[in-house]
């Protein structure tokens, strides 16, 4: 398939996923809040693609993350029925199998943020500010960590603005006082996992059009 067709197909798929997510969401206000960042990020990616030329791998990774996020936006993160889906296939709940006591879909998405957005972060640095030496490995991870921090601050500000009802639903802490810290940790771990994979596989791109090892 022509390289340019993959991003175009993924863009069309992204619009479709967002439209499906918008069909009778659990809480409209929550859906709008969850998609506020998407409404900014997606157009920026489209406009910047001609200059950045993310690889197909990075584009697919971003699409998968968007799909996961839209599932959380549709159901609200605290109420995604993954346990029911799992039980309908395997006859037991995933939470019961793993001994979990809360809905962990939000944890999965925060981990996936680090895992799936890091390839694009690596390529962004390679094209705009190529780091040298050990910084090639540190900067993409700290870039993701900074985003995780910024997102938690945005959640806090939105929750404060909308009060206990919608605000708490948007935060999705489920009573965990360390929710924000754990979310940031999972995003960081996801990013580290991707960087380790890129290093072991030799797929780290240090400069546009060039492949190199560590």
Secondary structure, DSSP 8 states (H G I E B T S, - for coil): --HHHHHHHHHHHHHHHHHHHTTT-S-HHHHHHHTHHHHHHHHHHHHHHHHH---HHHHHHHHHHHHHHHHHHHH-GGG--HHHHHHHHHSS-HHHHHT--S--HHHHHHHHHHHHHHHHHHHHHHHHS---TTHHHHHHHHHHHHHHHHHHHHHHHHHHHH-HHHHHHHH--TT-TTHHHHHHHHHHHHHHHHHHHHHHHT---SBTTB----
